[in-house]
Amino acid sequence: QVRLVESGGGLVQAGGSLRLSCAASGSIFRINTMGWYRQAPGNERELVARITNLGTTYYADSVKGRFTISRDNAKNTVFLQMNSLKPEDTAVYYCNAADFLPGRNYWGQGTQVTVSS
């Protein structure tokens, strides 16, 4: 099993920045891609960004140019630097780790990000 613990959420004004962290523990050798999803009230959970174990990244169109995902494999940690935050970025952000086995995923408990206008 893989355990994911997020930190770094909070309340920020529009235009501000936050940095989310997600530390993985347990069977970390099983982890391939890591990423961040978010879910706003009434909405489905959506992919924000992801990064493979080789460093290849993907971003949702809504965050391109504002968010940066990075990964410290030595510390088994993934980060999401969020700049130029907008009220529509308000959501619970979840860390995700994809197992090398297709279809197996691990989730963190979520961290709230609130952007005030």
Residue, then its C-alpha position, 0 to 999 in steps of 0.5 A: q500500500v501507498r500512503l499519501v499526505e498532503s499539506g499546504g492548502g489554505l486561504v489566499q487572495a486572488g493573484g496570490s500563490l500557494r504551494l502544495s506538498c504530497a509526501a508518499s510512504g509505504s510501498i513507494f516502489r509501486i508508484n509510477t505517475m503522481g498528480w494533483y486533482r481537485q474537486a469543487p462543490g457540485n463538480e466532478r473531480e478533475l485532473v489538474a497536473r501530473i508528472t511521471n517518474l521520468g519527469t514528463t508533465y501534463y497540465a489541464d488547460s485551465v492551469k497552464g502557465r500558472f501552476t507547476i508540478s514537480r517531484d523529488n524522487a529522493k524524498n518521495t514528494v510531489f509539489l504543486q506551485m500555484n501562482s496567479l490564483k483565481p477564485e475558480d481555483t477554489a476546491v479540495y485538492y487531492c494528491n494521486a499516485a498511480d501504481f504501475l499496475p493499470g487501474r490501481n490508484y492511491w489518494g490523499q485525504g485532500t487539502q482545501v484551497t480557497v481563493s477569495s476575490 
